[in-house]
């Protein structure tokens, strides 16, 4: 039964990190976007969070993607009077997304995802060895 718990906990980590990577990819994709109307706010960076849940069927704590919070830091502005999204003073608001930060977070999420895959693989190998020992 502990093998199943181990795999379930690692699988919950996979799901949570996959959700985190989707949000980070959305942030990266919108890093250079502007609003659709002059003076309006552009895309706002999203911050993923995690939460701990109790899986009653396994009696184990698992991780899940929590609420996604908007990053309330200021937008970047550039003076571009001819831009379609420019306000009356000629300033264009750009998202509060730093691609370098997003790529660093993406790399961290990828490594965590890989670590959970390794846990599942190691658990499967231990389970297989246990079965092999019991057969002998």
ZAVEX-339026 format. One line per field, with one value per atom (N, C-alpha, C): residue number from 0; atom name; z, y, x. Coordinates in Angstrom, 3 decimals, decimal comma. Atoms other than C-alpha are relative to their C-alpha. Example, Ala and Ser with C-alpha at 12.3 -4.5 7.8 and 13.67 -1.06 7.14 Angstrom:
! residues 2
num (0 / 0 / 0 / 1 / 1 / 1)
atomo (N / CA / C / N / CA / C)
z (0,000 / 7,800 / 0,000 / -0,060 / 7,140 / 0,730)
y (-1,190 / -4,500 / 1,200 / -1,190 / -1,060 / 1,090)
x (0,890 / 12,300 / 0,900 / -0,820 / 13,670 / -0,770)
! end
This chain:
! residues 136
num (0 / 0 / 0 / 1 / 1 / 1 / 2 / 2 / 2 / 3 / 3 / 3 / 4 / 4 / 4 / 5 / 5 / 5 / 6 / 6 / 6 / 7 / 7 / 7 / 8 / 8 / 8 / 9 / 9 / 9 / 10 / 10 / 10 / 11 / 11 / 11 / 12 / 12 / 12 / 13 / 13 / 13 / 14 / 14 / 14 / 15 / 15 / 15 / 16 / 16 / 16 / 17 / 17 / 17 / 18 / 18 / 18 / 19 / 19 / 19 / 20 / 20 / 20 / 21 / 21 / 21 / 22 / 22 / 22 / 23 / 23 / 23 / 24 / 24 / 24 / 25 / 25 / 25 / 26 / 26 / 26 / 27 / 27 / 27 / 28 / 28 / 28 / 29 / 29 / 29 / 30 / 30 / 30 / 31 / 31 / 31 / 32 / 32 / 32 / 33 / 33 / 33 / 34 / 34 / 34 / 35 / 35 / 35 / 36 / 36 / 36 / 37 / 37 / 37 / 38 / 38 / 38 / 39 / 39 / 39 / 40 / 40 / 40 / 41 / 41 / 41 / 42 / 42 / 42 / 43 / 43 / 43 / 44 / 44 / 44 / 45 / 45 / 45 / 46 / 46 / 46 / 47 / 47 / 47 / 48 / 48 / 48 / 49 / 49 / 49 / 50 / 50 / 50 / 51 / 51 / 51 / 52 / 52 / 52 / 53 / 53 / 53 / 54 / 54 / 54 / 55 / 55 / 55 / 56 / 56 / 56 / 57 / 57 / 57 / 58 / 58 / 58 / 59 / 59 / 59 / 60 / 60 / 60 / 61 / 61 / 61 / 62 / 62 / 62 / 63 / 63 / 63 / 64 / 64 / 64 / 65 / 65 / 65 / 66 / 66 / 66 / 67 / 67 / 67 / 68 / 68 / 68 / 69 / 69 / 69 / 70 / 70 / 70 / 71 / 71 / 71 / 72 / 72 / 72 / 73 / 73 / 73 / 74 / 74 / 74 / 75 / 75 / 75 / 76 / 76 / 76 / 77 / 77 / 77 / 78 / 78 / 78 / 79 / 79 / 79 / 80 / 80 / 80 / 81 / 81 / 81 / 82 / 82 / 82 / 83 / 83 / 83 / 84 / 84 / 84 / 85 / 85 / 85 / 86 / 86 / 86 / 87 / 87 / 87 / 88 / 88 / 88 / 89 / 89 / 89 / 90 / 90 / 90 / 91 / 91 / 91 / 92 / 92 / 92 / 93 / 93 / 93 / 94 / 94 / 94 / 95 / 95 / 95 / 96 / 96 / 96 / 97 / 97 / 97 / 98 / 98 / 98 / 99 / 99 / 99 / 100 / 100 / 100 / 101 / 101 / 101 / 102 / 102 / 102 / 103 / 103 / 103 / 104 / 104 / 104 / 105 / 105 / 105 / 106 / 106 / 106 / 107 / 107 / 107 / 108 / 108 / 108 / 109 / 109 / 109 / 110 / 110 / 110 / 111 / 111 / 111 / 112 / 112 / 112 / 113 / 113 / 113 / 114 / 114 / 114 / 115 / 115 / 115 / 116 / 116 / 116 / 117 / 117 / 117 / 118 / 118 / 118 / 119 / 119 / 119 / 120 / 120 / 120 / 121 / 121 / 121 / 122 / 122 / 122 / 123 / 123 / 123 / 124 / 124 / 124 / 125 / 125 / 125 / 126 / 126 / 126 / 127 / 127 / 127 / 128 / 128 / 128 / 129 / 129 / 129 / 130 / 130 / 130 / 131 / 131 / 131 / 132 / 132 / 132 / 133 / 133 / 133 / 134 / 134 / 134 / 135 / 135 / 135)
atomo (N / CA / C / N / CA / C / N / CA / C / N / CA / C / N / CA / C / N / CA / C / N / CA / C / N / CA / C / N / CA / C / N / CA / C / N / CA / C / N / CA / C / N / CA / C / N / CA / C / N / CA / C / N / CA / C / N / CA / C / N / CA / C / N / CA / C / N / CA / C / N / CA / C / N / CA / C / N / CA / C / N / CA / C / N / CA / C / N / CA / C / N / CA / C / N / CA / C / N / CA / C / N / CA / C / N / CA / C / N / CA / C / N / CA / C / N / CA / C / N / CA / C / N / CA / C / N / CA / C / N / CA / C / N / CA / C / N / CA / C / N / CA / C / N / CA / C / N / CA / C / N / CA / C / N / CA / C / N / CA / C / N / CA / C / N / CA / C / N / CA / C / N / CA / C / N / CA / C / N / CA / C / N / CA / C / N / CA / C / N / CA / C / N / CA / C / N / CA / C / N / CA / C / N / CA / C / N / CA / C / N / CA / C / N / CA / C / N / CA / C / N / CA / C / N / CA / C / N / CA / C / N / CA / C / N / CA / C / N / CA / C / N / CA / C / N / CA / C / N / CA / C / N / CA / C / N / CA / C / N / CA / C / N / CA / C / N / CA / C / N / CA / C / N / CA / C / N / CA / C / N / CA / C / N / CA / C / N / CA / C / N / CA / C / N / CA / C / N / CA / C / N / CA / C / N / CA / C / N / CA / C / N / CA / C / N / CA / C / N / CA / C / N / CA / C / N / CA / C / N / CA / C / N / CA / C / N / CA / C / N / CA / C / N / CA / C / N / CA / C / N / CA / C / N / CA / C / N / CA / C / N / CA / C / N / CA / C / N / CA / C / N / CA / C / N / CA / C / N / CA / C / N / CA / C / N / CA / C / N / CA / C / N / CA / C / N / CA / C / N / CA / C / N / CA / C / N / CA / C / N / CA / C / N / CA / C / N / CA / C / N / CA / C / N / CA / C / N / CA / C / N / CA / C / N / CA / C / N / CA / C / N / CA / C / N / CA / C / N / CA / C / N / CA / C / N / CA / C / N / CA / C / N / CA / C / N / CA / C / N / CA / C / N / CA / C)
z (0,000 / 0,000 / 0,000 / -0,030 / 0,663 / -1,393 / 1,369 / -2,967 / -0,709 / 0,641 / -4,116 / 0,530 / -0,583 / -1,696 / -0,620 / 0,566 / -3,011 / -1,423 / 1,385 / -6,618 / -0,050 / -0,011 / -5,797 / 0,410 / -0,431 / -3,980 / -1,120 / 1,109 / -6,852 / -1,178 / 1,097 / -9,391 / 0,284 / -0,329 / -7,515 / -0,247 / 0,290 / -7,767 / -1,492 / 1,463 / -11,513 / -0,483 / 0,418 / -11,918 / 0,417 / -0,493 / -9,786 / -0,807 / 0,765 / -11,638 / -1,454 / 1,367 / -15,017 / -0,059 / -0,058 / -14,017 / 0,156 / -0,175 / -12,840 / -1,323 / 1,280 / -16,186 / -1,015 / 0,909 / -18,093 / 0,300 / -0,388 / -16,131 / -0,377 / 0,358 / -16,611 / -1,515 / 1,461 / -20,347 / -0,471 / 0,341 / -20,497 / 0,280 / -0,327 / -18,763 / -1,065 / 1,005 / -21,221 / -1,341 / 1,285 / -24,223 / -0,062 / -0,020 / -23,127 / 0,442 / -0,521 / -22,070 / -0,798 / 0,842 / -24,997 / -0,536 / 0,512 / -25,508 / 0,556 / -0,468 / -25,155 / 0,051 / -0,077 / -24,512 / -1,394 / 1,282 / -27,254 / -0,241 / 0,165 / -26,607 / 0,627 / -0,489 / -25,996 / 1,501 / -1,416 / -22,358 / 0,938 / -0,844 / -21,114 / 0,549 / -0,599 / -18,958 / -0,876 / 0,763 / -20,705 / 0,869 / -0,738 / -19,586 / 1,342 / -1,331 / -15,861 / 0,345 / -0,366 / -14,722 / 1,042 / -0,933 / -12,892 / 0,836 / -0,927 / -9,844 / 0,489 / -0,474 / -9,234 / 1,455 / -1,375 / -5,692 / 0,118 / -0,261 / -4,229 / 1,299 / -1,256 / -1,538 / 0,303 / -0,448 / 0,476 / 0,207 / -0,159 / 0,387 / 0,626 / -0,554 / 2,241 / -0,942 / 0,819 / -0,005 / 0,965 / -1,011 / 2,258 / -0,421 / 0,447 / 0,114 / 0,255 / -0,255 / 0,584 / 1,391 / -1,287 / 3,954 / -0,144 / 0,279 / 2,529 / -0,410 / 0,434 / 1,969 / -1,412 / 1,374 / -1,673 / -0,272 / 0,366 / -3,379 / -1,198 / 1,127 / -5,766 / -0,339 / 0,398 / -7,719 / 0,734 / -0,758 / -5,557 / -0,860 / 0,722 / -6,474 / -0,784 / 0,819 / -9,160 / 0,318 / -0,399 / -7,947 / -1,065 / 0,922 / -10,151 / 0,693 / -0,512 / -9,681 / -0,102 / -0,018 / -8,631 / -0,143 / 0,227 / -9,417 / -1,199 / 1,045 / -11,744 / -1,390 / 1,392 / -15,504 / -0,469 / 0,635 / -17,610 / -0,985 / 0,979 / -19,709 / -0,915 / 0,992 / -22,856 / -0,744 / 0,754 / -24,689 / -1,487 / 1,408 / -28,138 / -0,542 / 0,404 / -29,402 / -1,176 / 1,167 / -32,671 / 0,202 / -0,262 / -31,057 / 0,172 / -0,118 / -31,298 / 1,446 / -1,394 / -27,533 / 0,858 / -0,762 / -26,533 / 0,614 / -0,654 / -24,045 / -0,575 / 0,569 / -24,752 / 0,139 / -0,162 / -23,477 / -0,820 / 0,842 / -25,853 / 0,689 / -0,727 / -23,237 / -0,226 / 0,196 / -23,815 / 1,207 / -1,124 / -20,913 / -0,529 / 0,322 / -21,186 / 1,242 / -1,146 / -18,979 / 1,026 / -1,085 / -15,644 / 0,045 / 0,139 / -16,898 / -0,341 / 0,289 / -16,743 / -0,552 / 0,589 / -19,186 / 0,676 / -0,676 / -17,328 / 1,280 / -1,225 / -14,061 / -0,352 / 0,405 / -15,851 / -0,476 / 0,477 / -17,554 / 1,161 / -1,182 / -14,224 / 0,768 / -0,665 / -12,615 / -0,798 / 0,862 / -15,602 / 0,163 / -0,172 / -15,206 / 1,353 / -1,323 / -11,491 / -0,024 / 0,100 / -12,268 / -0,789 / 0,811 / -14,912 / 0,826 / -0,840 / -12,451 / 1,058 / -0,974 / -9,858 / -0,664 / 0,763 / -12,496 / -0,239 / 0,245 / -13,410 / 1,282 / -1,275 / -9,727 / 0,344 / -0,260 / -9,375 / -0,936 / 0,937 / -12,485 / 0,511 / -0,540 / -10,912 / 1,212 / -1,152 / -7,721 / -0,483 / 0,536 / -9,731 / -0,597 / 0,590 / -11,667 / 1,061 / -1,073 / -8,498 / 0,742 / -0,685 / -6,851 / -0,845 / 0,895 / -9,875 / 0,019 / -0,038 / -9,822 / 1,325 / -1,295 / -6,090 / 0,037 / 0,043 / -6,643 / -0,855 / 0,877 / -9,508 / 0,695 / -0,718 / -7,389 / 1,121 / -1,041 / -4,567 / -0,595 / 0,675 / -6,973 / -0,431 / 0,414 / -8,330 / 1,187 / -1,199 / -4,798 / 0,458 / -0,441 / -3,934 / -0,936 / 0,954 / -7,087 / 0,226 / -0,154 / -6,272 / 1,185)
y (-1,204 / 0,000 / 1,264 / -1,170 / 2,388 / 0,356 / -0,264 / 1,978 / 0,871 / -0,748 / 3,264 / 1,430 / -1,348 / 6,206 / 0,831 / -0,689 / 7,108 / 0,466 / -0,357 / 7,055 / 1,071 / -0,990 / 9,014 / 1,377 / -1,285 / 11,728 / 0,621 / -0,505 / 12,030 / 0,430 / -0,362 / 12,079 / 1,329 / -1,294 / 14,947 / 1,127 / -0,988 / 16,806 / 0,253 / -0,158 / 16,156 / 0,895 / -0,810 / 17,604 / 1,459 / -1,364 / 20,643 / 0,746 / -0,655 / 21,394 / 0,213 / -0,195 / 20,892 / 1,226 / -1,195 / 23,477 / 1,264 / -1,150 / 25,826 / 0,358 / -0,265 / 25,444 / 0,618 / -0,614 / 26,269 / 1,492 / -1,407 / 29,512 / 0,791 / -0,673 / 30,405 / 0,184 / -0,114 / 29,697 / 1,115 / -1,088 / 32,036 / 1,354 / -1,251 / 34,742 / 0,329 / -0,219 / 34,294 / 0,393 / -0,284 / 34,306 / 1,425 / -1,342 / 37,626 / 1,087 / -0,938 / 39,333 / 1,299 / -1,198 / 41,781 / 0,494 / -0,405 / 42,175 / 1,369 / -1,280 / 45,452 / -0,132 / 0,035 / 46,299 / 0,163 / -0,107 / 46,252 / 1,400 / -1,353 / 49,787 / 1,006 / -0,999 / 53,009 / 0,292 / -0,330 / 53,587 / -1,099 / 1,094 / 50,289 / -0,815 / 0,834 / 47,836 / -1,210 / 1,199 / 45,056 / -1,250 / 1,266 / 41,453 / 0,201 / -0,068 / 41,144 / -1,368 / 1,231 / 38,528 / -0,785 / 0,878 / 35,539 / -0,756 / 0,697 / 33,908 / -1,263 / 1,244 / 30,215 / -0,281 / 0,427 / 28,873 / -1,478 / 1,404 / 25,395 / -0,128 / 0,284 / 23,879 / -1,489 / 1,384 / 20,690 / -0,525 / 0,631 / 18,319 / -1,372 / 1,345 / 15,145 / -0,921 / 1,023 / 12,189 / -1,081 / 0,909 / 10,216 / -1,464 / 1,398 / 7,088 / -0,618 / 0,493 / 6,831 / 0,356 / -0,540 / 8,599 / 0,622 / -0,642 / 10,733 / 1,451 / -1,391 / 14,406 / 0,099 / -0,220 / 15,421 / 1,497 / -1,406 / 18,703 / 0,258 / -0,388 / 20,563 / 1,452 / -1,393 / 23,768 / 0,797 / -0,827 / 26,456 / 1,121 / -1,162 / 29,784 / 0,694 / -0,777 / 31,860 / 1,466 / -1,395 / 35,394 / 0,930 / -0,981 / 38,445 / 0,732 / -0,767 / 40,199 / 1,477 / -1,391 / 43,723 / 1,033 / -0,968 / 45,303 / 0,879 / -0,985 / 48,292 / -0,530 / 0,335 / 47,891 / 0,798 / -0,748 / 48,929 / 0,969 / -0,960 / 52,032 / 0,465 / -0,517 / 53,267 / 1,130 / -1,134 / 56,533 / -0,363 / 0,380 / 55,502 / 0,653 / -0,743 / 58,183 / -0,599 / 0,539 / 56,375 / -1,379 / 1,362 / 53,042 / 0,013 / 0,045 / 51,994 / -0,068 / 0,124 / 51,291 / 1,169 / -1,138 / 54,635 / 0,814 / -0,859 / 56,797 / 1,420 / -1,364 / 60,527 / 0,671 / -0,595 / 61,365 / -0,721 / 0,734 / 58,850 / -1,164 / 1,103 / 56,248 / -1,300 / 1,327 / 52,533 / -0,854 / 0,905 / 50,122 / -1,392 / 1,370 / 46,771 / -0,870 / 0,891 / 43,709 / 0,060 / 0,034 / 43,384 / -1,368 / 1,321 / 40,181 / 0,171 / 0,026 / 39,695 / -1,392 / 1,329 / 36,855 / -0,791 / 0,695 / 36,050 / -0,682 / 0,582 / 35,487 / -1,175 / 1,065 / 33,416 / -1,239 / 1,133 / 31,245 / -0,713 / 0,599 / 30,700 / -0,823 / 0,743 / 29,677 / -1,243 / 1,126 / 27,438 / -1,118 / 1,002 / 25,701 / -0,711 / 0,589 / 25,160 / -0,971 / 0,872 / 23,703 / -1,265 / 1,153 / 21,443 / -0,973 / 0,877 / 20,116 / -0,715 / 0,630 / 19,461 / -1,086 / 0,976 / 17,663 / -1,246 / 1,114 / 15,513 / -0,792 / 0,683 / 14,729 / -0,906 / 0,834 / 13,453 / -1,198 / 1,130 / 11,300 / -1,025 / 0,911 / 9,854 / -0,768 / 0,694 / 9,040 / -1,123 / 1,028 / 7,173 / -1,156 / 1,048 / 5,298 / -0,857 / 0,750 / 4,331 / -0,882 / 0,786 / 3,172 / -1,200 / 1,112 / 1,063 / -1,071 / 0,969 / -0,545 / -0,776 / 0,686 / -1,304 / -0,998 / 0,886 / -2,795 / -1,232 / 1,118 / -4,937 / -0,944 / 0,841 / -6,170 / -0,784 / 0,701 / -7,028 / -1,176 / 1,064 / -9,055 / -1,111 / 0,993 / -10,784 / -0,831 / 0,713 / -11,708 / -0,970 / 0,855 / -13,096 / -1,193 / 1,099 / -15,236 / -1,074 / 0,954 / -16,825 / -0,905)
x (0,823 / 0,000 / 0,864 / -0,881 / 2,906 / 0,503 / -0,420 / 3,965 / -1,038 / 1,090 / 0,576 / -0,039 / -0,035 / 0,776 / 1,113 / -1,158 / 4,204 / -0,283 / 0,322 / 3,028 / -1,085 / 1,090 / -0,150 / 0,508 / -0,546 / 1,787 / 0,839 / -0,817 / 4,285 / -0,881 / 0,914 / 1,424 / -0,691 / 0,610 / -0,216 / 1,003 / -1,042 / 3,099 / 0,123 / -0,039 / 3,147 / -1,135 / 1,157 / -0,348 / 0,176 / -0,170 / 0,471 / 1,062 / -1,063 / 3,710 / -0,405 / 0,490 / 2,034 / -0,908 / 0,854 / -0,586 / 0,826 / -0,897 / 2,166 / 0,675 / -0,666 / 3,978 / -0,957 / 0,985 / 0,758 / -0,151 / 0,147 / 0,405 / 1,247 / -1,250 / 4,075 / 0,104 / -0,020 / 3,763 / -0,933 / 0,933 / 0,760 / 0,649 / -0,694 / 2,797 / 1,040 / -1,051 / 5,680 / -0,621 / 0,648 / 3,338 / -0,544 / 0,584 / 1,835 / 0,973 / -0,996 / 5,083 / 0,093 / -0,123 / 5,048 / -1,329 / 1,311 / 1,316 / -0,396 / 0,541 / -0,538 / -1,524 / 1,465 / -4,163 / -0,609 / 0,707 / -6,753 / -0,560 / 0,519 / -7,887 / 0,977 / -0,937 / -5,931 / -0,157 / -0,007 / -4,972 / -0,464 / 0,491 / -6,422 / 1,169 / -1,038 / -4,510 / 0,297 / -0,364 / -2,565 / -0,136 / -0,014 / -2,165 / 0,694 / -0,611 / -1,412 / 0,575 / -0,698 / 1,096 / -0,805 / 0,701 / -0,402 / 1,026 / -0,889 / 1,201 / -0,704 / 0,616 / 0,408 / 0,380 / -0,286 / 0,180 / -0,348 / 0,289 / -0,003 / -0,769 / 0,680 / -2,164 / 0,142 / -0,087 / -2,001 / -1,412 / 1,310 / -4,962 / 0,178 / -0,014 / -5,797 / -0,770 / 0,647 / -6,520 / -0,482 / 0,556 / -8,844 / 0,085 / -0,064 / -8,773 / 1,369 / -1,356 / -5,002 / 0,501 / -0,431 / -4,805 / 1,389 / -1,288 / -2,012 / -0,232 / 0,047 / -1,336 / 0,569 / -0,440 / -1,045 / 0,019 / -0,089 / -0,276 / -0,909 / 0,852 / -2,574 / 0,292 / -0,139 / -2,464 / -1,062 / 0,932 / -4,037 / -0,555 / 0,538 / -5,535 / 1,104 / -0,929 / -3,897 / -0,263 / 0,131 / -3,260 / 0,561 / -0,588 / -2,739 / 1,149 / -1,140 / 0,599 / -0,362 / 0,471 / -0,325 / 1,125 / -1,065 / 3,054 / -0,360 / 0,307 / 3,050 / 0,346 / -0,286 / 2,920 / 1,211 / -1,081 / 5,876 / -0,642 / 0,522 / 5,280 / 1,120 / -0,944 / 6,978 / -0,688 / 0,542 / 6,517 / 0,040 / 0,145 / 5,238 / -1,272 / 1,212 / 2,818 / -0,771 / 0,689 / 2,016 / -0,603 / 0,482 / 1,129 / -1,525 / 1,470 / -2,557 / -0,507 / 0,432 / -2,682 / 0,483 / -0,515 / -1,146 / -1,135 / 0,985 / -3,024 / 0,129 / -0,061 / -3,637 / 1,371 / -1,335 / -0,118 / 1,057 / -0,940 / 1,483 / 0,701 / -0,619 / 2,368 / -0,773 / 0,578 / 1,771 / 0,366 / -0,242 / 1,371 / 0,321 / -0,385 / 3,123 / -0,159 / 0,208 / 2,557 / 1,137 / -0,982 / 4,340 / 0,680 / -0,616 / 5,989 / 1,472 / -1,428 / 9,756 / 0,308 / -0,224 / 10,568 / 1,123 / -1,096 / 13,805 / -0,492 / 0,573 / 11,907 / -0,905 / 0,922 / 9,285 / 0,762 / -0,791 / 11,911 / 0,704 / -0,618 / 13,682 / -1,027 / 1,072 / 10,387 / -0,389 / 0,344 / 9,656 / 1,029 / -1,063 / 13,008 / -0,146 / 0,216 / 12,322 / -1,178 / 1,172 / 8,894 / 0,341 / -0,406 / 10,429 / 0,837 / -0,833 / 13,013 / -0,837 / 0,881 / 10,341 / -0,836 / 0,761 / 8,274 / 0,848 / -0,913 / 11,287 / 0,277 / -0,235 / 11,924 / -1,180 / 1,184 / 8,350 / -0,050 / -0,073 / 8,791 / 1,014 / -1,015 / 11,943 / -0,519 / 0,600 / 10,025 / -0,912 / 0,898 / 7,406 / 0,801 / -0,841 / 10,101 / 0,682 / -0,665 / 11,989 / -0,998 / 1,033 / 8,770 / -0,403 / 0,350 / 7,878 / 1,091 / -1,101 / 11,343 / 0,007 / 0,053 / 11,047 / -1,150 / 1,163 / 7,601 / 0,305 / -0,360 / 8,919 / 0,987 / -0,964 / 11,840 / -0,688 / 0,751 / 9,448 / -0,759 / 0,736 / 7,325 / 0,958 / -0,989 / 10,448 / 0,477 / -0,444 / 11,566 / -1,084 / 1,109 / 8,123 / -0,208 / 0,128 / 8,109 / 1,065 / -1,124 / 11,470 / -0,148)
! end
